[in-house]
Amino acid sequence: MPAQEHPPIRQLSASDLEALLTSGAAIELVDVRTEHERAIAVIPGSRLLDQAYHDALLLRDRDTALVFQCHHGIRSQHAAEYFQRKGFRNLSNLQGGIDAWSVFVDTSVPRY
């Protein structure tokens, strides 16, 4: 059986992400939504994946811990898979996206 080419992308619950952020772990929280969506709701500490941030991430060590989030977890999973193809090994996706964050972690974050 051939060796697995890429480590799996971890699926984090909103509470898992909250624990990770609270622990002070060195992670990059990457928001793959649009600027319009970020104007409605945002997870503190996240950064919009614009072209400049994308290009900067590609220069990072491939063991950098990247956690991707979007509205419901679909676009962020695709973004994690993209960075996996670029050789990154420490990738996570926020299951349920910012919507789950709003429901389970921080109800002050608006749902849309």
Jmol script that loads the backbone (N, CA, C; Angstrom):
load data "model"
ATOM      1  N   MET A   1       0.855  -1.182   0.000  1.00  0.00           N
ATOM      2  CA  MET A   1       0.000   0.000   0.000  1.00  0.00           C
ATOM      3  C   MET A   1       0.899   1.243   0.000  1.00  0.00           C
ATOM      4  N   PRO A   2       0.657   2.204  -0.911  1.00  0.00           N
ATOM      5  CA  PRO A   2       1.521   3.387  -0.968  1.00  0.00           C
ATOM      6  C   PRO A   2       1.337   4.278   0.260  1.00  0.00           C
ATOM      7  N   ALA A   3       2.415   4.955   0.624  1.00  0.00           N
ATOM      8  CA  ALA A   3       2.354   5.880   1.759  1.00  0.00           C
ATOM      9  C   ALA A   3       1.413   7.034   1.417  1.00  0.00           C
ATOM     10  N   GLN A   4       0.741   7.524   2.434  1.00  0.00           N
ATOM     11  CA  GLN A   4      -0.169   8.651   2.218  1.00  0.00           C
ATOM     12  C   GLN A   4       0.651   9.885   1.851  1.00  0.00           C
ATOM     13  N   GLU A   5       0.259  10.531   0.788  1.00  0.00           N
ATOM     14  CA  GLU A   5       1.023  11.668   0.295  1.00  0.00           C
ATOM     15  C   GLU A   5       0.888  12.879   1.214  1.00  0.00           C
ATOM     16  N   HIS A   6      -0.325  13.109   1.730  1.00  0.00           N
ATOM     17  CA  HIS A   6      -0.569  14.284   2.569  1.00  0.00           C
ATOM     18  C   HIS A   6      -1.226  13.867   3.873  1.00  0.00           C
ATOM     19  N   PRO A   7      -0.838  14.499   4.985  1.00  0.00           N
ATOM     20  CA  PRO A   7      -1.585  14.259   6.219  1.00  0.00           C
ATOM     21  C   PRO A   7      -3.020  14.756   6.023  1.00  0.00           C
ATOM     22  N   PRO A   8      -3.981  14.154   6.713  1.00  0.00           N
ATOM     23  CA  PRO A   8      -5.367  14.576   6.526  1.00  0.00           C
ATOM     24  C   PRO A   8      -5.606  16.001   7.039  1.00  0.00           C
ATOM     25  N   ILE A   9      -6.609  16.639   6.480  1.00  0.00           N
ATOM     26  CA  ILE A   9      -7.039  17.955   6.960  1.00  0.00           C
ATOM     27  C   ILE A   9      -7.933  17.699   8.167  1.00  0.00           C
ATOM     28  N   ARG A  10      -7.550  18.266   9.320  1.00  0.00           N
ATOM     29  CA  ARG A  10      -8.345  18.070  10.533  1.00  0.00           C
ATOM     30  C   ARG A  10      -9.636  18.875  10.459  1.00  0.00           C
ATOM     31  N   GLN A  11     -10.710  18.289  10.961  1.00  0.00           N
ATOM     32  CA  GLN A  11     -11.994  18.979  11.031  1.00  0.00           C
ATOM     33  C   GLN A  11     -12.194  19.425  12.473  1.00  0.00           C
ATOM     34  N   LEU A  12     -12.223  20.738  12.683  1.00  0.00           N
ATOM     35  CA  LEU A  12     -12.382  21.287  14.027  1.00  0.00           C
ATOM     36  C   LEU A  12     -13.814  21.738  14.243  1.00  0.00           C
ATOM     37  N   SER A  13     -14.350  21.444  15.426  1.00  0.00           N
ATOM     38  CA  SER A  13     -15.635  22.016  15.806  1.00  0.00           C
ATOM     39  C   SER A  13     -15.370  23.446  16.258  1.00  0.00           C
ATOM     40  N   ALA A  14     -16.434  24.224  16.395  1.00  0.00           N
ATOM     41  CA  ALA A  14     -16.283  25.598  16.874  1.00  0.00           C
ATOM     42  C   ALA A  14     -15.638  25.593  18.263  1.00  0.00           C
ATOM     43  N   SER A  15     -16.022  24.652  19.127  1.00  0.00           N
ATOM     44  CA  SER A  15     -15.418  24.584  20.465  1.00  0.00           C
ATOM     45  C   SER A  15     -13.950  24.195  20.407  1.00  0.00           C
ATOM     46  N   ASP A  16     -13.589  23.309  19.453  1.00  0.00           N
ATOM     47  CA  ASP A  16     -12.168  22.953  19.265  1.00  0.00           C
ATOM     48  C   ASP A  16     -11.366  24.200  18.915  1.00  0.00           C
ATOM     49  N   LEU A  17     -11.903  25.011  17.995  1.00  0.00           N
ATOM     50  CA  LEU A  17     -11.196  26.228  17.586  1.00  0.00           C
ATOM     51  C   LEU A  17     -11.096  27.206  18.750  1.00  0.00           C
ATOM     52  N   GLU A  18     -12.166  27.342  19.507  1.00  0.00           N
ATOM     53  CA  GLU A  18     -12.135  28.240  20.661  1.00  0.00           C
ATOM     54  C   GLU A  18     -11.033  27.816  21.633  1.00  0.00           C
ATOM     55  N   ALA A  19     -10.937  26.508  21.902  1.00  0.00           N
ATOM     56  CA  ALA A  19      -9.903  25.992  22.809  1.00  0.00           C
ATOM     57  C   ALA A  19      -8.513  26.268  22.257  1.00  0.00           C
ATOM     58  N   LEU A  20      -8.350  26.097  20.957  1.00  0.00           N
ATOM     59  CA  LEU A  20      -7.064  26.344  20.302  1.00  0.00           C
ATOM     60  C   LEU A  20      -6.680  27.819  20.429  1.00  0.00           C
ATOM     61  N   LEU A  21      -7.623  28.714  20.164  1.00  0.00           N
ATOM     62  CA  LEU A  21      -7.347  30.147  20.253  1.00  0.00           C
ATOM     63  C   LEU A  21      -7.058  30.555  21.702  1.00  0.00           C
ATOM     64  N   THR A  22      -7.808  30.006  22.638  1.00  0.00           N
ATOM     65  CA  THR A  22      -7.623  30.321  24.054  1.00  0.00           C
ATOM     66  C   THR A  22      -6.269  29.837  24.559  1.00  0.00           C
ATOM     67  N   SER A  23      -5.799  28.719  24.008  1.00  0.00           N
ATOM     68  CA  SER A  23      -4.529  28.133  24.455  1.00  0.00           C
ATOM     69  C   SER A  23      -3.328  28.982  24.033  1.00  0.00           C
ATOM     70  N   GLY A  24      -3.544  29.890  23.087  1.00  0.00           N
ATOM     71  CA  GLY A  24      -2.438  30.705  22.597  1.00  0.00           C
ATOM     72  C   GLY A  24      -1.573  29.980  21.583  1.00  0.00           C
ATOM     73  N   ALA A  25      -2.075  28.871  21.053  1.00  0.00           N
ATOM     74  CA  ALA A  25      -1.327  28.107  20.049  1.00  0.00           C
ATOM     75  C   ALA A  25      -1.004  29.002  18.854  1.00  0.00           C
ATOM     76  N   ALA A  26       0.136  28.753  18.257  1.00  0.00           N
ATOM     77  CA  ALA A  26       0.563  29.543  17.091  1.00  0.00           C
ATOM     78  C   ALA A  26      -0.156  29.019  15.859  1.00  0.00           C
ATOM     79  N   ILE A  27      -1.269  29.674  15.511  1.00  0.00           N
ATOM     80  CA  ILE A  27      -2.017  29.281  14.313  1.00  0.00           C
ATOM     81  C   ILE A  27      -2.326  30.522  13.491  1.00  0.00           C
ATOM     82  N   GLU A  28      -2.530  30.298  12.215  1.00  0.00           N
ATOM     83  CA  GLU A  28      -3.028  31.339  11.320  1.00  0.00           C
ATOM     84  C   GLU A  28      -4.490  30.995  11.072  1.00  0.00           C
ATOM     85  N   LEU A  29      -5.400  31.889  11.452  1.00  0.00           N
ATOM     86  CA  LEU A  29      -6.827  31.683  11.220  1.00  0.00           C
ATOM     87  C   LEU A  29      -7.193  32.419   9.929  1.00  0.00           C
ATOM     88  N   VAL A  30      -7.417  31.646   8.880  1.00  0.00           N
ATOM     89  CA  VAL A  30      -7.583  32.182   7.531  1.00  0.00           C
ATOM     90  C   VAL A  30      -9.059  32.194   7.145  1.00  0.00           C
ATOM     91  N   ASP A  31      -9.577  33.386   6.904  1.00  0.00           N
ATOM     92  CA  ASP A  31     -10.978  33.581   6.524  1.00  0.00           C
ATOM     93  C   ASP A  31     -11.056  33.653   5.008  1.00  0.00           C
ATOM     94  N   VAL A  32     -11.749  32.695   4.395  1.00  0.00           N
ATOM     95  CA  VAL A  32     -11.808  32.640   2.933  1.00  0.00           C
ATOM     96  C   VAL A  32     -13.100  33.246   2.384  1.00  0.00           C
ATOM     97  N   ARG A  33     -13.848  33.933   3.227  1.00  0.00           N
ATOM     98  CA  ARG A  33     -15.079  34.584   2.763  1.00  0.00           C
ATOM     99  C   ARG A  33     -14.750  35.883   2.017  1.00  0.00           C
ATOM    100  N   THR A  34     -15.785  36.589   1.636  1.00  0.00           N
ATOM    101  CA  THR A  34     -15.601  37.857   0.932  1.00  0.00           C
ATOM    102  C   THR A  34     -15.488  39.002   1.940  1.00  0.00           C
ATOM    103  N   GLU A  35     -15.011  40.142   1.470  1.00  0.00           N
ATOM    104  CA  GLU A  35     -14.956  41.331   2.331  1.00  0.00           C
ATOM    105  C   GLU A  35     -16.350  41.704   2.818  1.00  0.00           C
ATOM    106  N   HIS A  36     -17.356  41.551   1.950  1.00  0.00           N
ATOM    107  CA  HIS A  36     -18.740  41.854   2.319  1.00  0.00           C
ATOM    108  C   HIS A  36     -19.182  40.965   3.490  1.00  0.00           C
ATOM    109  N   GLU A  37     -18.869  39.679   3.421  1.00  0.00           N
ATOM    110  CA  GLU A  37     -19.241  38.764   4.503  1.00  0.00           C
ATOM    111  C   GLU A  37     -18.520  39.132   5.805  1.00  0.00           C
ATOM    112  N   ARG A  38     -17.247  39.503   5.692  1.00  0.00           N
ATOM    113  CA  ARG A  38     -16.487  39.903   6.893  1.00  0.00           C
ATOM    114  C   ARG A  38     -17.056  41.165   7.530  1.00  0.00           C
ATOM    115  N   ALA A  39     -17.685  42.023   6.718  1.00  0.00           N
ATOM    116  CA  ALA A  39     -18.290  43.240   7.259  1.00  0.00           C
ATOM    117  C   ALA A  39     -19.492  42.890   8.147  1.00  0.00           C
ATOM    118  N   ILE A  40     -20.092  41.724   7.910  1.00  0.00           N
ATOM    119  CA  ILE A  40     -21.260  41.287   8.694  1.00  0.00           C
ATOM    120  C   ILE A  40     -20.814  40.601   9.984  1.00  0.00           C
ATOM    121  N   ALA A  41     -19.853  39.703   9.876  1.00  0.00           N
ATOM    122  CA  ALA A  41     -19.452  38.886  11.023  1.00  0.00           C
ATOM    123  C   ALA A  41     -18.002  38.453  10.863  1.00  0.00           C
ATOM    124  N   VAL A  42     -17.270  38.421  11.992  1.00  0.00           N
ATOM    125  CA  VAL A  42     -15.854  38.039  11.937  1.00  0.00           C
ATOM    126  C   VAL A  42     -15.458  37.320  13.229  1.00  0.00           C
ATOM    127  N   ILE A  43     -14.567  36.360  13.107  1.00  0.00           N
ATOM    128  CA  ILE A  43     -13.972  35.710  14.282  1.00  0.00           C
ATOM    129  C   ILE A  43     -12.708  36.498  14.609  1.00  0.00           C
ATOM    130  N   PRO A  44     -12.616  37.034  15.830  1.00  0.00           N
ATOM    131  CA  PRO A  44     -11.426  37.821  16.193  1.00  0.00           C
ATOM    132  C   PRO A  44     -10.140  37.020  15.961  1.00  0.00           C
ATOM    133  N   GLY A  45      -9.161  37.672  15.364  1.00  0.00           N
ATOM    134  CA  GLY A  45      -7.884  37.012  15.101  1.00  0.00           C
ATOM    135  C   GLY A  45      -7.784  36.416  13.712  1.00  0.00           C
ATOM    136  N   SER A  46      -8.914  36.376  12.995  1.00  0.00           N
ATOM    137  CA  SER A  46      -8.866  35.824  11.640  1.00  0.00           C
ATOM    138  C   SER A  46      -8.375  36.896  10.671  1.00  0.00           C
ATOM    139  N   ARG A  47      -7.908  36.437   9.520  1.00  0.00           N
ATOM    140  CA  ARG A  47      -7.418  37.356   8.495  1.00  0.00           C
ATOM    141  C   ARG A  47      -7.993  36.949   7.150  1.00  0.00           C
ATOM    142  N   LEU A  48      -8.466  37.929   6.409  1.00  0.00           N
ATOM    143  CA  LEU A  48      -9.055  37.682   5.091  1.00  0.00           C
ATOM    144  C   LEU A  48      -7.991  37.158   4.127  1.00  0.00           C
ATOM    145  N   LEU A  49      -8.333  36.086   3.430  1.00  0.00           N
ATOM    146  CA  LEU A  49      -7.412  35.527   2.437  1.00  0.00           C
ATOM    147  C   LEU A  49      -7.545  36.317   1.137  1.00  0.00           C
ATOM    148  N   ASP A  50      -6.833  37.451   1.092  1.00  0.00           N
ATOM    149  CA  ASP A  50      -6.775  38.211  -0.149  1.00  0.00           C
ATOM    150  C   ASP A  50      -5.508  37.773  -0.897  1.00  0.00           C
ATOM    151  N   GLN A  51      -5.258  38.386  -2.032  1.00  0.00           N
ATOM    152  CA  GLN A  51      -4.109  37.957  -2.846  1.00  0.00           C
ATOM    153  C   GLN A  51      -2.785  38.136  -2.095  1.00  0.00           C
ATOM    154  N   ALA A  52      -2.645  39.257  -1.388  1.00  0.00           N
ATOM    155  CA  ALA A  52      -1.383  39.512  -0.674  1.00  0.00           C
ATOM    156  C   ALA A  52      -1.147  38.474   0.421  1.00  0.00           C
ATOM    157  N   TYR A  53      -2.200  38.133   1.173  1.00  0.00           N
ATOM    158  CA  TYR A  53      -2.065  37.137   2.252  1.00  0.00           C
ATOM    159  C   TYR A  53      -1.801  35.757   1.655  1.00  0.00           C
ATOM    160  N   HIS A  54      -2.484  35.436   0.573  1.00  0.00           N
ATOM    161  CA  HIS A  54      -2.262  34.173  -0.135  1.00  0.00           C
ATOM    162  C   HIS A  54      -0.784  34.046  -0.510  1.00  0.00           C
ATOM    163  N   ASP A  55      -0.255  35.095  -1.139  1.00  0.00           N
ATOM    164  CA  ASP A  55       1.135  35.060  -1.585  1.00  0.00           C
ATOM    165  C   ASP A  55       2.096  34.951  -0.401  1.00  0.00           C
ATOM    166  N   ALA A  56       1.774  35.651   0.700  1.00  0.00           N
ATOM    167  CA  ALA A  56       2.623  35.585   1.900  1.00  0.00           C
ATOM    168  C   ALA A  56       2.582  34.188   2.510  1.00  0.00           C
ATOM    169  N   LEU A  57       1.410  33.564   2.539  1.00  0.00           N
ATOM    170  CA  LEU A  57       1.299  32.210   3.103  1.00  0.00           C
ATOM    171  C   LEU A  57       2.129  31.215   2.303  1.00  0.00           C
ATOM    172  N   LEU A  58       2.163  31.379   0.992  1.00  0.00           N
ATOM    173  CA  LEU A  58       2.925  30.440   0.164  1.00  0.00           C
ATOM    174  C   LEU A  58       4.426  30.512   0.438  1.00  0.00           C
ATOM    175  N   LEU A  59       4.872  31.578   1.078  1.00  0.00           N
ATOM    176  CA  LEU A  59       6.291  31.705   1.442  1.00  0.00           C
ATOM    177  C   LEU A  59       6.580  31.108   2.827  1.00  0.00           C
ATOM    178  N   ARG A  60       5.537  30.714   3.546  1.00  0.00           N
ATOM    179  CA  ARG A  60       5.693  30.219   4.915  1.00  0.00           C
ATOM    180  C   ARG A  60       6.198  28.782   4.931  1.00  0.00           C
ATOM    181  N   ASP A  61       6.725  28.396   6.094  1.00  0.00           N
ATOM    182  CA  ASP A  61       7.131  27.013   6.326  1.00  0.00           C
ATOM    183  C   ASP A  61       5.911  26.107   6.121  1.00  0.00           C
ATOM    184  N   ARG A  62       6.118  24.956   5.508  1.00  0.00           N
ATOM    185  CA  ARG A  62       5.010  24.051   5.184  1.00  0.00           C
ATOM    186  C   ARG A  62       4.412  23.381   6.430  1.00  0.00           C
ATOM    187  N   ASP A  63       5.041  23.556   7.597  1.00  0.00           N
ATOM    188  CA  ASP A  63       4.470  23.040   8.845  1.00  0.00           C
ATOM    189  C   ASP A  63       3.676  24.101   9.606  1.00  0.00           C
ATOM    190  N   THR A  64       3.552  25.312   9.042  1.00  0.00           N
ATOM    191  CA  THR A  64       2.762  26.366   9.675  1.00  0.00           C
ATOM    192  C   THR A  64       1.340  25.847   9.887  1.00  0.00           C
ATOM    193  N   ALA A  65       0.797  26.078  11.081  1.00  0.00           N
ATOM    194  CA  ALA A  65      -0.571  25.643  11.386  1.00  0.00           C
ATOM    195  C   ALA A  65      -1.562  26.630  10.774  1.00  0.00           C
ATOM    196  N   LEU A  66      -2.318  26.157   9.800  1.00  0.00           N
ATOM    197  CA  LEU A  66      -3.328  26.980   9.140  1.00  0.00           C
ATOM    198  C   LEU A  66      -4.711  26.423   9.448  1.00  0.00           C
ATOM    199  N   VAL A  67      -5.604  27.292   9.923  1.00  0.00           N
ATOM    200  CA  VAL A  67      -6.995  26.914  10.163  1.00  0.00           C
ATOM    201  C   VAL A  67      -7.848  27.774   9.239  1.00  0.00           C
ATOM    202  N   PHE A  68      -8.642  27.116   8.401  1.00  0.00           N
ATOM    203  CA  PHE A  68      -9.468  27.826   7.426  1.00  0.00           C
ATOM    204  C   PHE A  68     -10.906  27.887   7.907  1.00  0.00           C
ATOM    205  N   GLN A  69     -11.551  29.037   7.656  1.00  0.00           N
ATOM    206  CA  GLN A  69     -12.963  29.184   7.994  1.00  0.00           C
ATOM    207  C   GLN A  69     -13.673  29.994   6.932  1.00  0.00           C
ATOM    208  N   CYS A  70     -14.951  29.671   6.749  1.00  0.00           N
ATOM    209  CA  CYS A  70     -15.810  30.415   5.834  1.00  0.00           C
ATOM    210  C   CYS A  70     -17.179  30.518   6.494  1.00  0.00           C
ATOM    211  N   HIS A  71     -18.248  30.566   5.716  1.00  0.00           N
ATOM    212  CA  HIS A  71     -19.588  30.692   6.283  1.00  0.00           C
ATOM    213  C   HIS A  71     -20.067  29.377   6.892  1.00  0.00           C
ATOM    214  N   HIS A  72     -19.977  28.280   6.121  1.00  0.00           N
ATOM    215  CA  HIS A  72     -20.467  26.988   6.606  1.00  0.00           C
ATOM    216  C   HIS A  72     -19.432  25.862   6.577  1.00  0.00           C
ATOM    217  N   GLY A  73     -18.228  26.127   6.089  1.00  0.00           N
ATOM    218  CA  GLY A  73     -17.184  25.099   6.109  1.00  0.00           C
ATOM    219  C   GLY A  73     -16.882  24.447   4.781  1.00  0.00           C
ATOM    220  N   ILE A  74     -17.575  24.841   3.721  1.00  0.00           N
ATOM    221  CA  ILE A  74     -17.356  24.227   2.407  1.00  0.00           C
ATOM    222  C   ILE A  74     -16.193  24.907   1.672  1.00  0.00           C
ATOM    223  N   ARG A  75     -16.275  26.236   1.514  1.00  0.00           N
ATOM    224  CA  ARG A  75     -15.196  26.966   0.833  1.00  0.00           C
ATOM    225  C   ARG A  75     -13.885  26.815   1.590  1.00  0.00           C
ATOM    226  N   SER A  76     -13.950  26.803   2.913  1.00  0.00           N
ATOM    227  CA  SER A  76     -12.715  26.674   3.702  1.00  0.00           C
ATOM    228  C   SER A  76     -12.092  25.291   3.514  1.00  0.00           C
ATOM    229  N   GLN A  77     -12.909  24.260   3.364  1.00  0.00           N
ATOM    230  CA  GLN A  77     -12.380  22.918   3.100  1.00  0.00           C
ATOM    231  C   GLN A  77     -11.653  22.923   1.752  1.00  0.00           C
ATOM    232  N   HIS A  78     -12.235  23.575   0.762  1.00  0.00           N
ATOM    233  CA  HIS A  78     -11.587  23.659  -0.561  1.00  0.00           C
ATOM    234  C   HIS A  78     -10.266  24.418  -0.463  1.00  0.00           C
ATOM    235  N   ALA A  79     -10.248  25.499   0.329  1.00  0.00           N
ATOM    236  CA  ALA A  79      -9.015  26.277   0.500  1.00  0.00           C
ATOM    237  C   ALA A  79      -7.950  25.426   1.188  1.00  0.00           C
ATOM    238  N   ALA A  80      -8.350  24.657   2.202  1.00  0.00           N
ATOM    239  CA  ALA A  80      -7.397  23.781   2.897  1.00  0.00           C
ATOM    240  C   ALA A  80      -6.822  22.754   1.924  1.00  0.00           C
ATOM    241  N   GLU A  81      -7.674  22.204   1.064  1.00  0.00           N
ATOM    242  CA  GLU A  81      -7.204  21.227   0.069  1.00  0.00           C
ATOM    243  C   GLU A  81      -6.229  21.881  -0.909  1.00  0.00           C
ATOM    244  N   TYR A  82      -6.487  23.121  -1.293  1.00  0.00           N
ATOM    245  CA  TYR A  82      -5.587  23.860  -2.175  1.00  0.00           C
ATOM    246  C   TYR A  82      -4.211  24.002  -1.514  1.00  0.00           C
ATOM    247  N   PHE A  83      -4.176  24.436  -0.245  1.00  0.00           N
ATOM    248  CA  PHE A  83      -2.890  24.601   0.444  1.00  0.00           C
ATOM    249  C   PHE A  83      -2.230  23.251   0.700  1.00  0.00           C
ATOM    250  N   GLN A  84      -3.027  22.202   0.857  1.00  0.00           N
ATOM    251  CA  GLN A  84      -2.467  20.856   0.985  1.00  0.00           C
ATOM    252  C   GLN A  84      -1.712  20.489  -0.297  1.00  0.00           C
ATOM    253  N   ARG A  85      -2.306  20.812  -1.443  1.00  0.00           N
ATOM    254  CA  ARG A  85      -1.628  20.539  -2.726  1.00  0.00           C
ATOM    255  C   ARG A  85      -0.355  21.358  -2.864  1.00  0.00           C
ATOM    256  N   LYS A  86      -0.260  22.480  -2.157  1.00  0.00           N
ATOM    257  CA  LYS A  86       0.938  23.323  -2.191  1.00  0.00           C
ATOM    258  C   LYS A  86       1.993  22.828  -1.196  1.00  0.00           C
ATOM    259  N   GLY A  87       1.710  21.705  -0.520  1.00  0.00           N
ATOM    260  CA  GLY A  87       2.708  21.086   0.351  1.00  0.00           C
ATOM    261  C   GLY A  87       2.540  21.358   1.836  1.00  0.00           C
ATOM    262  N   PHE A  88       1.497  22.093   2.234  1.00  0.00           N
ATOM    263  CA  PHE A  88       1.292  22.350   3.670  1.00  0.00           C
ATOM    264  C   PHE A  88       0.797  21.080   4.349  1.00  0.00           C
ATOM    265  N   ARG A  89       1.266  20.868   5.577  1.00  0.00           N
ATOM    266  CA  ARG A  89       0.999  19.614   6.281  1.00  0.00           C
ATOM    267  C   ARG A  89       0.164  19.767   7.550  1.00  0.00           C
ATOM    268  N   ASN A  90       0.017  20.990   8.058  1.00  0.00           N
ATOM    269  CA  ASN A  90      -0.666  21.197   9.339  1.00  0.00           C
ATOM    270  C   ASN A  90      -1.924  22.036   9.100  1.00  0.00           C
ATOM    271  N   LEU A  91      -2.946  21.381   8.528  1.00  0.00           N
ATOM    272  CA  LEU A  91      -4.136  22.086   8.060  1.00  0.00           C
ATOM    273  C   LEU A  91      -5.390  21.659   8.811  1.00  0.00           C
ATOM    274  N   SER A  92      -6.238  22.639   9.085  1.00  0.00           N
ATOM    275  CA  SER A  92      -7.520  22.362   9.732  1.00  0.00           C
ATOM    276  C   SER A  92      -8.607  23.180   9.057  1.00  0.00           C
ATOM    277  N   ASN A  93      -9.835  22.665   9.171  1.00  0.00           N
ATOM    278  CA  ASN A  93     -11.014  23.333   8.638  1.00  0.00           C
ATOM    279  C   ASN A  93     -12.029  23.476   9.765  1.00  0.00           C
ATOM    280  N   LEU A  94     -12.642  24.664   9.879  1.00  0.00           N
ATOM    281  CA  LEU A  94     -13.683  24.880  10.882  1.00  0.00           C
ATOM    282  C   LEU A  94     -14.999  24.329  10.349  1.00  0.00           C
ATOM    283  N   GLN A  95     -15.435  23.202  10.935  1.00  0.00           N
ATOM    284  CA  GLN A  95     -16.697  22.592  10.528  1.00  0.00           C
ATOM    285  C   GLN A  95     -17.844  23.535  10.873  1.00  0.00           C
ATOM    286  N   GLY A  96     -18.713  23.779   9.905  1.00  0.00           N
ATOM    287  CA  GLY A  96     -19.857  24.646  10.149  1.00  0.00           C
ATOM    288  C   GLY A  96     -19.534  26.123  10.037  1.00  0.00           C
ATOM    289  N   GLY A  97     -18.246  26.443   9.843  1.00  0.00           N
ATOM    290  CA  GLY A  97     -17.818  27.811   9.614  1.00  0.00           C
ATOM    291  C   GLY A  97     -18.207  28.795  10.707  1.00  0.00           C
ATOM    292  N   ILE A  98     -18.264  30.059  10.303  1.00  0.00           N
ATOM    293  CA  ILE A  98     -18.572  31.116  11.264  1.00  0.00           C
ATOM    294  C   ILE A  98     -20.002  30.976  11.782  1.00  0.00           C
ATOM    295  N   ASP A  99     -20.864  30.298  11.022  1.00  0.00           N
ATOM    296  CA  ASP A  99     -22.228  30.069  11.497  1.00  0.00           C
ATOM    297  C   ASP A  99     -22.197  29.213  12.763  1.00  0.00           C
ATOM    298  N   ALA A 100     -21.396  28.157  12.764  1.00  0.00           N
ATOM    299  CA  ALA A 100     -21.258  27.309  13.958  1.00  0.00           C
ATOM    300  C   ALA A 100     -20.621  28.100  15.098  1.00  0.00           C
ATOM    301  N   TRP A 101     -19.645  28.952  14.770  1.00  0.00           N
ATOM    302  CA  TRP A 101     -19.002  29.795  15.785  1.00  0.00           C
ATOM    303  C   TRP A 101     -20.058  30.671  16.472  1.00  0.00           C
ATOM    304  N   SER A 102     -20.957  31.254  15.661  1.00  0.00           N
ATOM    305  CA  SER A 102     -22.015  32.125  16.193  1.00  0.00           C
ATOM    306  C   SER A 102     -22.972  31.361  17.110  1.00  0.00           C
ATOM    307  N   VAL A 103     -23.276  30.128  16.747  1.00  0.00           N
ATOM    308  CA  VAL A 103     -24.234  29.327  17.512  1.00  0.00           C
ATOM    309  C   VAL A 103     -23.610  28.760  18.785  1.00  0.00           C
ATOM    310  N   PHE A 104     -22.400  28.215  18.681  1.00  0.00           N
ATOM    311  CA  PHE A 104     -21.831  27.437  19.789  1.00  0.00           C
ATOM    312  C   PHE A 104     -20.794  28.159  20.637  1.00  0.00           C
ATOM    313  N   VAL A 105     -20.191  29.242  20.120  1.00  0.00           N
ATOM    314  CA  VAL A 105     -19.098  29.880  20.855  1.00  0.00           C
ATOM    315  C   VAL A 105     -19.419  31.317  21.231  1.00  0.00           C
ATOM    316  N   ASP A 106     -19.772  32.126  20.238  1.00  0.00           N
ATOM    317  CA  ASP A 106     -19.944  33.560  20.486  1.00  0.00           C
ATOM    318  C   ASP A 106     -21.231  34.054  19.832  1.00  0.00           C
ATOM    319  N   THR A 107     -22.303  34.072  20.609  1.00  0.00           N
ATOM    320  CA  THR A 107     -23.609  34.463  20.068  1.00  0.00           C
ATOM    321  C   THR A 107     -23.680  35.940  19.695  1.00  0.00           C
ATOM    322  N   SER A 108     -22.648  36.724  20.073  1.00  0.00           N
ATOM    323  CA  SER A 108     -22.636  38.136  19.667  1.00  0.00           C
ATOM    324  C   SER A 108     -22.206  38.299  18.204  1.00  0.00           C
ATOM    325  N   VAL A 109     -21.653  37.239  17.620  1.00  0.00           N
ATOM    326  CA  VAL A 109     -21.276  37.277  16.205  1.00  0.00           C
ATOM    327  C   VAL A 109     -22.559  37.047  15.389  1.00  0.00           C
ATOM    328  N   PRO A 110     -22.928  38.022  14.548  1.00  0.00           N
ATOM    329  CA  PRO A 110     -24.189  37.899  13.794  1.00  0.00           C
ATOM    330  C   PRO A 110     -24.203  36.693  12.861  1.00  0.00           C
ATOM    331  N   ARG A 111     -25.392  36.097  12.740  1.00  0.00           N
ATOM    332  CA  ARG A 111     -25.589  35.021  11.759  1.00  0.00           C
ATOM    333  C   ARG A 111     -26.212  35.635  10.521  1.00  0.00           C
ATOM    334  N   TYR A 112     -25.890  35.069   9.384  1.00  0.00           N
ATOM    335  CA  TYR A 112     -26.458  35.578   8.134  1.00  0.00           C
ATOM    336  C   TYR A 112     -26.712  34.433   7.171  1.00  0.00           C
TER     337      TYR A 112
END
end "model"
wireframe off; spacefill off
backbone 0.3
color backbone group
